[in-house]
Amino acid sequence: MSGISVALAILLQTSAAPTPAAASTGNDGLICRRIEVTGYVARREKVCKTKLEWRNADENGNSRARAIVDFSTGRPTGQ
C-alpha cells in the first residue's frame, strides 16, 4: 500500500462514525455512543463524552480527512 492509502485507512478506522443511536445519560450532560472497535467484526465499546467533546472529535476527524485529500490532490480545498 502507498503511504497515502495507509494514512487514509488509519484515519477511517480511528474516526469511524458512531452509530446514530446516541443516548444521553442526563447525569453529567454526557452523551454515550457505541463505537465499533477496530480489528473486531462485532465488538463495540461504550464511549461517553460531553456534547462539546463529541463536536470537537468530529471536527478533528473531518479536518484530518480534508488534509489527506488536499495532500493527495496537491492543492488546497476550494481552488
Order of alpha helices (4+ residues) and beta strands (2+ residues): alpha-beta-beta-beta-alpha
